């Protein structure tokens, strides 16, 4: 089983290609950003 090393020296996932990992991280960032917007709007309504 071959592990690919990223520029940081960290071992990337051997199963998924690097592009898939980047897509998933981008999706997670979008989810976090949208949930943060929802939380901020909820706090505005509460205050």
RORO-630839 format. One line per 3 residues: number of its first residue (from 1); their letters; for each residue x negated, y negated, z negated of N, C-alpha, C. Coordinates in pm, whole numbers. Atoms other than C-alpha are relative to their C-alpha. Layout:
RORO-630839
NUM) a) X Y Z X Y Z X Y Z | ...
END
This chain:
RORO-630839
1) xxx) -85 118 0 0 0 0 -89 -124 0 | 86 117 -13 -165 -319 118 70 -123 -58 | -52 126 54 -117 -645 -72 -64 -115 76
4) xxx) 54 120 -65 -154 -976 107 -20 -109 -104 | 31 105 97 -318 -1257 -87 30 -136 60 | -29 135 -45 -189 -1610 -57 -122 -88 -24
7) xxx) 114 91 15 -415 -1916 -55 -34 -23 -148 | 24 19 143 -373 -1945 -433 -74 118 -60 | 60 -119 56 -507 -1593 -478 103 92 -63
10) xxx) -105 -84 56 -172 -1460 -597 40 108 101 | -41 -110 -88 -49 -1128 -459 143 -25 44 | -136 17 -50 251 -1177 -233 70 134 6
13) xxx) -79 -124 1 530 -923 -216 -38 84 121 | 44 -83 -111 411 -630 -3 115 46 90 | -113 -51 -77 763 -540 114 50 -106 98
16) xxx) -56 105 -83 895 -871 243 -110 -81 67 | 95 92 -63 712 -1089 496 3 -137 -68 | 13 129 69 596 -1432 379 115 -95 35
19) xxx) -105 93 -41 865 -1612 580 127 25 -82 | -119 -31 79 1141 -1429 392 -14 -57 -141 | 22 53 135 986 -1528 57 21 -151 0
22) xxx) -16 145 -7 974 -1892 168 148 -36 14 | -142 29 -18 1339 -1877 280 74 18 -132 | -68 -26 127 1451 -1727 -51 -30 -110 -100
25) xxx) 35 106 94 1260 -1987 -252 71 -130 38 | -69 120 -43 1413 -2264 -41 148 7 -38 | -141 -17 37 1761 -2120 -101 16 -21 -150
28) xxx) -8 17 145 1693 -2102 -475 -10 -147 -38 | 15 143 29 1579 -2466 -475 130 -74 32 | -127 65 -36 1900 -2567 -295 107 31 -104
31) xxx) -100 -37 101 2111 -2374 -548 -24 -79 -129 | 32 74 122 1928 -2537 -839 37 -147 16 | -32 141 -22 1970 -2881 -683 150 -22 -5
34) xxx) -146 17 0 2343 -2831 -624 56 18 -139 | -50 -21 135 2400 -2695 -974 -39 -119 -88 | 40 118 74 2205 -2991 -1114 93 -117 29
37) xxx) -93 107 -34 2435 -3228 -926 134 22 -71 | -126 -31 67 2739 -3048 -1068 -10 -33 -149 | 17 29 143 2600 -3073 -1422 -1 -150 -25
40) xxx) 7 145 21 2524 -3443 -1381 138 -63 14 | -135 55 -15 2876 -3513 -1257 87 36 -120 | -76 -39 119 3021 -3316 -1550 -36 -88 -118
43) xxx) 41 86 112 2814 -3519 -1795 56 -141 18 | -57 133 -24 2935 -3839 -1630 146 -3 -44 | -142 -4 38 3297 -3731 -1680 14 8 -152
46) xx) -10 -14 145 3229 -3637 -2043 -31 -132 -71 | 41 122 71 3060 -3964 -2132 97 -115 25
END
